[in-house]
Structure formats: C-alpha cells, structure tokens
Amino acid sequence: MRRMILVIGFGVLVAGFGYGTDENAGTSVAPFLKMGASARSAGMGGVGVAVCGGADGFSNPASLANLKSKEVLFMRHQWLSEVSFNYLAGALPLEKQGIACSINLINTGNMKRTTYSNPDGSGNFETGGMVVAAGYGRIVGPQIKVGASAKYISQKIDDKTGTGIGIDIGTLYQMKKITLGAAVQNIGISRIKFIEKEESLPVVIKAGCGYEMKNGLIGIDISKPNDNSVKFNLGGEYQINPIFVVRLGYDSSVDEGSGITAGIGITYQNLTFNGAYLGAGELGSTFRLSSSIRF
C-alpha cells in the first residue's frame, strides 16, 4: 500500500508542474485521436497505458502480448450533443504474442456554415473522421512486453478530406502487483494534407503505472501531447463479485466540468458489458458503452 501511495503521489506532483494552458494548444489536426476508444478506461478517468489491454482500445500495443483468448468488441461513444464514435475491434492471441485490428468511425453531424459576411450562417456542412488500425504485441522477456500499431487516419471537413498514417509504440514491465507502461501515440509517418497545407498529428507521450489489489486495481497515467500541457489520469476499479465491477476516476484533460468519471462492468460467462460516464459542465455529458465476447 505504501508503494502504491508513493507512485500516485509522485504522478500527481509531476503532472502539477506542467499543468495549465500550452502555447501550442489546438495546433494539431485529428483531435479525436487523443480521446481513446475504451469504455473501461474511460470509467477509470482515462487510465490505460499500464492497466487496459486486449481489443479494448489497445492504447498501449504492448498489452496485446497478454491476450488469453480471441475477442471481438464494439463500442459506442456519444460525445456531447451530436458527436459520436463507433468502434469495432478484434484480437487474436498467438504464442507469446498477439495481434488486433480496429476501425473507428467519427461523425460530428451537421454544422452551420458561417462567413465574415454572413456570421449567422448559411446552410450546413459535415465533418468527421475514420481511423483504421492494426497492432502487434510480443513477450520479449519474463517481465517485458513490447508492441507497435499502425493506423490510417482520414479527416473530412466539408467537401475536403485529408489522410495520413501514424504509428504507436509501447512497452510494459510487469512485476507481481505493479505494472509500469510507456507509449508514444500518433507518430506521424505522413502528415494530413488539406488542399495545399500539411498538418501534424497530435503526438502524445504517455507513462503509466498500475497496482493490483485483492479485488481490483488502481492506476495513473501522465501524458504530454505535442499541442498541449502535461495531463494526468487517475482511477481504478473494484470487483464487487465475479459479475459486477465499479469504476471511478479523474481526467485532468477535461476542459469543462469536474473531470470526475464513473463506470461499471458486467461479465457473464464470455460476454462483457462496460459503461462509462463523464460530465462536461454546461456542454452536457458523454457516455461510452461497449460489449465484447471472448471465445
């Protein structure tokens, strides 16, 4: 318990030095890449580098080395009023390694078209995006896992579409009760280009720690996006019985609202349902629901 408290305290201290508004805020395209695709992680405040794995977002591709069974997962993320994410993934364990693939479709609905001469708007236009990813994780030592994933990114703004390719790399160091993880997400192999101008992907460097307890776990992530200041995520889950899990967390990257998150997990035989809630102040609330089957 003492080591767990020290880990959490150190993480909060480090994050505090960099907390605030960064001069590069909002300078990258495809911001949806930073939102993750895991309902389980979202319920724990966005923690995921060292504690989440499988087809559930694979934010750290090294976690694919821990796969024990085949898995198919679908997630629906309703973010604020009209923005939605639909995520489908499959994962396959192999000997001392694992692979996964996913597709994430982002729809922002219709937005009003405004100009300097017509600030009240005239007509509507659509924006959205798509991310197709494939990942691989492998055991390279008794306690060490490594992994990488490649992703094809497409972002649409009105009648213009920009595409790019990025990769994630990650590693895990697993001890008896403590897991340490690190990942670099959205490394741009090619930039997203709209008409003539090329835009950078939102590269994020993350480090995390997870601590397993008798009936649950707790974790912390510290991240540094290239277009914002240092952020941290803190959360955990507690297993009430073999079927039901409750989750609670805090996400410092949330600009509106308290950043407090909550979630549940229900597992029956090989079926799992996860749900997560995050309040966003005056902007409303966001929900993530996922269901998965292992076989």
Buried (B, 14 or more C-beta within 10 A) or exposed (E): EEEBEEBBEEBBEBBEEBEEEBEEEEEBBBBBBBBBBBBBBBBBBBBBBBBBBBBBBBBBBBBBBBBEEBBBBBBBBBBEEEBBBBBBBBBBBEEEBBBBBBBBBBBBEEBEEEEEEEEEEEEEEEBBBBBBBBBBBBBBEEEBBBBBBBBBBBBBBEEEBBBBBBBBBBBBBBEEEBBBBBBBBBBBEEBBBBEEEBBBBBBBBBBBBBBBBEEBBBBBBBBBBBBBBBBBBBBBBBBEEEEEBBBBBBBBBBEEBEBBBBBBBEBEEEEBBBBBBBBBEEBEEBBBBBBBBBE
